[in-house]
Amino acid sequence: MTSIRYLSTADVAQVLEPSAAMDALAAGFKALSAGQVQAPPRPKIDVPGKGFGLAMLAWMPERHVAL
């Protein structure tokens, strides 16, 4: 069974370069606007009394599927 890796804010801050993240976001939104990204509507599961789960899938050529 595969385990889920949880990252803290400090974990992310150690490895994330803010300017590189902004460049990647800009490129992604540009590709989305150009119709080069597959991004279906977000599915939602409600669990009464417990909460809910959301997923956001996306894919673009030469990239991995993102969830």
N, C-alpha and C positions, 0 to 999 in steps of 0.2 A: 504494500500500500504506500502511496506517495504522501508525504506529509506536506502541510502548508507552511510556508515560511512567512513569518510575521516580521515586519520591519518597523522599528521605532522611528520617530522624527530624527533622532540623532544618527541612526543608521543611514537614513536617506541623505541627511546633510553631509555625511562623510564622503559619499560617492557621487553626489549630484553636483554638476557644474551648472549654475543658474543660466549663464548665457547659452550654453549648449542646449539646455532644456527649452529655452525660449526659441532658439533656432529650429529645433525639432517640432515644436508646436506650430510655429509659423508655416513650416513646410507641410505639415499634416493638414492644417486648415486650408492651405492653398490647394493641395491635392483633393481634399474633400469638395471644395468649391468647383473644381474642374471635373468632378464626377469620376475621379480615379480611385476612390475609396468605397469599399462596400461596408456600410454601417447600418444594419437593420435596426428597427425600433427596439428600445430597451425592454427586455422582459422583466416582470416583477412578480414575486411570490409573496403573498401575505400569509402569515402564520398567526391566527388570532391569539392574543394574549402573550405572544412571544416577540413579534417584530415582523420584519420583512427582509427580502433579499432582492438585490438588483444586479443585473449584469449588463455590461456594455461591450459588445463585440465590434471589432473592426478589422479590416484587411485591406492592404494595398499591394500592388505588384512589387516583387523583390523584398518583401517584408514578412515577418511572422504574423500569424493571427494574434491579435491582442484581445485580452479579456480583462 
